[in-house]
Amino acid sequence: MSKKGPPPPFGACPPGAFRNAVRVLAHLLPDVALFRKTSSILLGPAGGRDGRAYDVSVFGSMKARLHPYDNICEKRVYLTPQHWDPDERRALAKFIERGAGPFVFVDVGANAGLYSLFAASAARRAGRAIAIVAIEADPVMCVRMAFNFAASGVKAKILPYAATAAHGAVRLQVNARSRGMTRIVEDGGEAVEGAPIASMLAEQGVEHVDAMKIDIEGHEYAALDAFFANAPEALWPRFVIIETSHEDPERAASALIASRGYKTVMKNRLNAVFERG
């Protein structure tokens, strides 16, 4: 049986003139509720329902092969990047611009690597070097992420693990319709290795973290509770973006972060941003 060869190089999967023209139009839609809801009308003409990937430029200087048909964040960045976490990304860019020297970004639940690519782009604009640790349990997304990093000339360490409270195998339920919603489950799914964030960073020799993004579909509390309990304070990130839409009120990760001395920068219905003085 022949092995599957490497993917074609970036640029081999262009959207084409018409699809690109539709994307340009979609990129002009204001970031208000009405247009966020109606922008999906343009997804079909832009090729987002064709079941194929497209090579496009993102965040100015970055390049990505996006799969808008099975991953909501890739769809949004492909069609309407201005609608994809604009406040969160603006806060991250400002945080990067305020500092100096090498910037360390830890992306927990890195998906296709889009947040990491944005951070790399913002660091380039600020004239800062960046070190990225991207943690992702879904093997398919690890492949996509690695391709995007290579196409963009971004050096990053990809760790193919689920972020968990302790070492050991866990079950991962893949959401084939939107891979960003893949999550850890009690039964079913496929077995993947889980590891605590603090242990993974220690193994990589990471001594400090400037910013962390964590989006692991409701398991943020368990992963962060273990992190704060076991990581030295020197390793606690100064800036955190966290998904809150799946929070359990009894075990809210946002409340856990606030209890560790972080101040809320912003919060919306999906995410919250914190900064530590």
C-alpha positions as CSV (number, residue, x, y, z in Angstrom):
1,M,0.0,0.0,0.0
2,S,1.5,3.3,-1.0
3,K,1.9,6.0,1.6
4,K,0.2,9.3,1.2
5,G,2.6,11.9,-0.1
6,P,3.2,15.4,1.4
7,P,0.6,18.0,0.7
8,P,1.1,20.3,-2.3
9,P,3.0,23.5,-1.4
10,F,1.2,26.7,-0.4
11,G,-0.3,28.4,-3.5
12,A,-1.4,25.2,-5.1
13,C,-5.0,25.6,-3.8
14,P,-6.0,29.2,-4.7
15,P,-9.6,30.3,-4.4
16,G,-9.8,31.7,-7.9
17,A,-10.8,35.1,-9.1
18,F,-14.5,34.9,-8.6
19,R,-14.3,33.3,-5.1
20,N,-11.7,35.8,-4.1
21,A,-13.9,38.7,-5.3
22,V,-16.7,37.4,-3.1
23,R,-14.3,37.2,-0.1
24,V,-13.2,40.8,-0.7
25,L,-16.8,41.8,-0.6
26,A,-17.4,39.8,2.6
27,H,-14.3,41.4,4.2
28,L,-16.0,44.8,3.9
29,L,-19.0,43.8,5.9
30,P,-19.2,45.8,9.2
31,D,-18.6,43.9,12.4
32,V,-22.2,44.3,13.7
33,A,-24.7,41.7,14.6
34,L,-26.8,42.1,11.4
35,F,-23.9,41.4,9.1
36,R,-22.4,38.7,11.2
37,K,-25.7,36.7,10.9
38,T,-26.1,37.4,7.1
39,S,-22.5,36.9,6.0
40,S,-23.1,33.2,5.7
41,I,-25.1,33.9,2.5
42,L,-21.7,34.6,0.8
43,L,-20.1,31.4,2.1
44,G,-21.3,29.3,-0.9
45,P,-20.3,31.7,-3.6
46,A,-16.9,32.1,-1.9
47,G,-16.4,28.3,-2.2
48,G,-16.8,27.6,1.5
49,R,-19.2,24.8,1.0
50,D,-17.2,23.0,-1.7
51,G,-15.5,20.6,0.7
52,R,-12.0,21.8,-0.2
53,A,-9.2,23.9,1.2
54,Y,-7.9,27.2,0.0
55,D,-4.6,29.0,0.3
56,V,-4.9,32.6,1.4
57,S,-3.1,35.4,3.1
58,V,-4.3,36.1,6.7
59,F,-3.4,38.8,9.3
60,G,-1.3,40.7,6.8
61,S,1.9,38.8,6.6
62,M,0.7,35.2,7.4
63,K,-0.3,32.4,5.0
64,A,-2.7,29.6,5.7
65,R,-4.4,26.7,4.0
66,L,-8.0,27.1,5.3
67,H,-10.7,24.5,5.4
68,P,-13.9,26.5,5.7
69,Y,-16.2,23.5,5.2
70,D,-15.5,21.8,8.5
71,N,-14.1,24.3,11.0
72,I,-15.9,27.4,12.2
73,C,-12.8,29.5,12.9
74,E,-11.2,28.6,9.6
75,K,-14.5,29.5,7.9
76,R,-14.6,32.9,9.7
77,V,-11.0,33.8,8.9
78,Y,-11.6,32.7,5.3
79,L,-14.8,34.7,4.7
80,T,-15.1,37.4,7.4
81,P,-11.9,37.7,9.5
82,Q,-13.2,41.0,10.9
83,H,-15.9,39.0,12.7
84,W,-13.5,36.5,14.3
85,D,-12.7,37.5,17.9
86,P,-11.9,41.1,17.0
87,D,-11.9,42.5,20.5
88,E,-9.8,39.7,21.9
89,R,-7.2,40.0,19.1
90,R,-7.1,43.7,19.4
91,A,-6.3,43.4,23.1
92,L,-3.6,40.8,22.4
93,A,-2.0,43.0,19.7
94,K,-2.0,46.0,22.1
95,F,-0.4,43.8,24.8
96,I,2.3,42.7,22.4
97,E,2.9,46.3,21.3
98,R,3.4,47.5,24.9
99,G,6.3,45.3,25.6
100,A,9.8,44.7,24.3
101,G,12.1,41.7,23.7
102,P,11.1,38.1,22.8
103,F,7.5,37.2,23.3
104,V,6.3,33.8,24.5
105,F,2.9,32.7,23.4
106,V,1.2,29.5,24.6
107,D,-1.8,28.4,22.5
108,V,-3.8,25.7,24.4
109,G,-6.3,24.1,22.1
110,A,-4.5,25.6,19.1
111,N,-6.7,24.2,16.4
112,A,-5.4,25.3,13.0
113,G,-2.9,27.7,14.6
114,L,-4.8,30.8,13.7
115,Y,-4.4,32.6,17.1
116,S,-0.7,31.7,17.0
117,L,-0.4,33.1,13.5
118,F,-2.1,36.3,14.6
119,A,0.3,36.6,17.6
120,A,3.2,36.1,15.2
121,S,2.0,38.7,12.9
122,A,1.4,41.2,15.7
123,A,4.9,40.5,17.1
124,R,6.4,41.1,13.6
125,R,4.7,44.5,13.4
126,A,6.0,45.3,16.9
127,G,9.5,44.3,16.0
128,R,9.6,41.4,18.5
129,A,10.7,37.9,18.2
130,I,8.2,35.3,19.2
131,A,8.3,31.8,20.6
132,I,5.2,29.7,20.3
133,V,4.1,26.5,22.1
134,A,0.9,25.2,20.4
135,I,-0.9,22.4,22.3
136,E,-3.5,20.5,20.2
137,A,-5.0,17.0,20.7
138,D,-6.6,16.5,17.3
139,P,-4.0,14.9,14.9
140,V,-5.8,16.4,11.9
141,M,-5.5,19.9,13.3
142,C,-1.9,19.3,14.2
143,V,-1.2,18.6,10.5
144,R,-3.1,21.7,9.4
145,M,-1.3,23.9,11.9
146,A,2.1,22.6,11.0
147,F,1.4,23.4,7.3
148,N,0.3,26.9,8.2
149,F,3.3,27.6,10.4
150,A,5.7,26.4,7.7
151,A,3.9,28.4,5.0
152,S,4.2,31.6,7.1
153,G,7.8,31.0,8.2
154,V,6.7,30.8,11.8
155,K,8.7,28.6,14.1
156,A,6.6,26.9,16.8
157,K,6.7,23.8,18.9
158,I,3.5,21.7,18.4
159,L,2.6,19.4,21.3
160,P,0.1,16.7,20.2
161,Y,-1.6,16.4,23.6
162,A,-4.9,17.2,25.3
163,A,-4.4,19.7,28.2
164,T,-5.5,17.8,31.3
165,A,-5.1,17.9,35.1
166,A,-2.9,14.8,35.1
167,H,-0.9,12.5,32.7
168,G,-2.8,9.7,31.0
169,A,-5.0,8.7,28.1
170,V,-8.3,10.5,27.6
171,R,-11.1,10.1,25.0
172,L,-11.4,12.7,22.3
173,Q,-14.7,13.1,20.4
174,V,-14.1,14.6,17.0
175,N,-16.8,16.9,15.7
176,A,-16.5,16.3,11.9
177,R,-18.8,19.3,11.1
178,S,-16.8,21.8,13.1
179,R,-13.4,20.4,14.3
180,G,-13.0,23.3,16.7
181,M,-15.8,21.8,18.8
182,T,-13.9,18.5,19.3
183,R,-13.8,17.8,23.0
184,I,-12.8,15.3,25.7
185,V,-15.6,12.8,26.6
186,E,-16.0,10.0,29.1
187,D,-16.8,7.3,26.6
188,G,-16.5,6.9,22.8
189,G,-14.2,8.9,20.6
190,E,-10.6,8.0,20.2
191,A,-7.8,7.7,22.7
192,V,-5.2,10.5,22.9
193,E,-2.6,11.4,25.5
194,G,-3.3,14.0,28.1
195,A,-0.7,16.0,29.9
196,P,-0.7,19.0,32.4
197,I,0.2,22.4,30.9
198,A,2.9,22.9,33.5
199,S,4.6,19.6,32.7
200,M,4.5,20.3,29.0
201,L,6.0,23.7,29.4
202,A,8.7,22.4,31.8
203,E,9.7,19.7,29.2
204,Q,10.1,22.5,26.6
205,G,12.3,24.5,28.9
206,V,9.8,27.4,29.0
207,E,10.6,29.7,31.9
208,H,8.0,32.4,31.5
209,V,4.9,33.0,29.5
210,D,3.8,36.4,28.2
211,A,0.4,35.3,26.9
212,M,-1.8,32.2,26.8
213,K,-4.9,31.5,24.8
214,I,-6.9,28.5,26.1
215,D,-10.0,27.1,24.3
216,I,-10.6,23.4,25.1
217,E,-14.4,23.2,25.0
218,G,-15.3,23.2,28.7
219,H,-12.2,21.6,30.2
220,E,-10.4,24.9,30.8
221,Y,-11.1,24.8,34.6
222,A,-9.5,21.4,35.2
223,A,-6.5,22.2,33.1
224,L,-6.0,25.7,34.7
225,D,-6.7,24.5,38.2
226,A,-3.9,22.0,37.9
227,F,-1.6,24.6,36.2
228,F,-2.0,27.2,39.0
229,A,-1.5,24.5,41.6
230,N,1.7,23.1,40.1
231,A,3.4,25.8,38.1
232,P,5.7,28.4,39.8
233,E,4.3,31.9,39.7
234,A,7.1,32.9,37.4
235,L,5.4,30.7,34.7
236,W,1.9,32.2,35.1
237,P,1.0,34.1,32.0
238,R,0.7,37.9,32.2
239,F,-2.1,37.9,29.7
240,V,-4.9,35.2,29.2
241,I,-7.6,34.8,26.6
242,I,-10.1,32.1,27.6
243,E,-13.3,30.7,26.1
244,T,-16.1,31.1,28.6
245,S,-19.1,30.0,26.6
246,H,-18.9,26.4,28.0
247,E,-18.3,27.4,31.6
248,D,-19.9,25.5,34.5
249,P,-21.1,28.1,37.0
250,E,-19.8,25.8,39.8
251,R,-16.4,25.5,38.3
252,A,-15.9,28.7,36.2
253,A,-12.4,29.0,34.8
254,S,-12.8,32.8,34.5
255,A,-13.5,33.0,38.3
256,L,-10.5,30.8,38.9
257,I,-8.3,33.2,36.9
258,A,-9.7,36.2,38.7
259,S,-8.9,34.6,42.1
260,R,-5.2,34.4,41.1
261,G,-4.9,38.2,40.9
262,Y,-5.8,38.7,37.2
263,K,-7.9,41.7,36.2
264,T,-10.6,41.5,33.5
265,V,-9.7,43.4,30.3
266,M,-12.8,42.5,28.5
267,K,-15.6,39.9,28.4
268,N,-18.2,39.0,25.8
269,R,-20.6,36.0,25.3
270,L,-17.8,33.8,24.1
271,N,-14.5,34.7,25.7
272,A,-12.8,36.7,28.4
273,V,-9.4,38.5,28.5
274,F,-7.4,38.9,31.7
275,E,-4.1,40.6,32.5
276,R,-1.9,40.2,35.6
277,G,0.0,43.1,36.9
